């Protein structure tokens, strides 16, 4: 896998996370308004926020944290092998 393919993969993961986060915020805002006005309870909002939030966190870790950490580990191993 060349550098361009790796960069495209990272950018795609970041775009996916950002899109999912925007959808999460918009939909949960709408559900919060509906819950406040019509239902007078927030169990539906809590349910949606929790389970969808798990997916958003997963996308975040795939896009930002895990990729950079993995790359650092690979670079360390390559430098050890070169010595």
KAMO-V454466 format. One record per residue. N is the residue number from 0. OMEGA is omega in radians with two decimals (* if undefined). Layout:
BEGIN
n=N omega=OMEGA
n=N omega=OMEGA
END
This chain:
BEGIN
n=0 omega=-3.11
n=1 omega=-3.06
n=2 omega=3.14
n=3 omega=3.13
n=4 omega=3.10
n=5 omega=3.13
n=6 omega=3.11
n=7 omega=3.14
n=8 omega=3.11
n=9 omega=-3.13
n=10 omega=3.11
n=11 omega=3.12
n=12 omega=3.12
n=13 omega=3.10
n=14 omega=3.11
n=15 omega=3.12
n=16 omega=-3.10
n=17 omega=3.11
n=18 omega=-3.14
n=19 omega=3.12
n=20 omega=3.12
n=21 omega=3.10
n=22 omega=3.12
n=23 omega=-3.12
n=24 omega=-3.12
n=25 omega=-3.10
n=26 omega=-3.13
n=27 omega=3.04
n=28 omega=3.11
n=29 omega=3.12
n=30 omega=3.12
n=31 omega=3.11
n=32 omega=3.12
n=33 omega=3.13
n=34 omega=-3.10
n=35 omega=-3.06
n=36 omega=-2.97
n=37 omega=-2.99
n=38 omega=-3.11
n=39 omega=3.04
n=40 omega=-3.03
n=41 omega=-3.13
n=42 omega=3.12
n=43 omega=3.13
n=44 omega=-3.14
n=45 omega=3.14
n=46 omega=-3.11
n=47 omega=-3.11
n=48 omega=-3.10
n=49 omega=-3.02
n=50 omega=3.07
n=51 omega=3.10
n=52 omega=3.06
n=53 omega=3.10
n=54 omega=3.12
n=55 omega=3.09
n=56 omega=3.10
n=57 omega=3.09
n=58 omega=3.12
n=59 omega=-3.11
n=60 omega=3.08
n=61 omega=-3.05
n=62 omega=-2.98
n=63 omega=-2.94
n=64 omega=-2.99
n=65 omega=-3.12
n=66 omega=-3.11
n=67 omega=3.11
n=68 omega=3.13
n=69 omega=-3.14
n=70 omega=3.10
n=71 omega=3.14
n=72 omega=3.12
n=73 omega=3.13
n=74 omega=3.10
n=75 omega=3.13
n=76 omega=3.11
n=77 omega=3.13
n=78 omega=3.09
n=79 omega=-3.12
n=80 omega=-3.13
n=81 omega=-3.11
n=82 omega=*
END
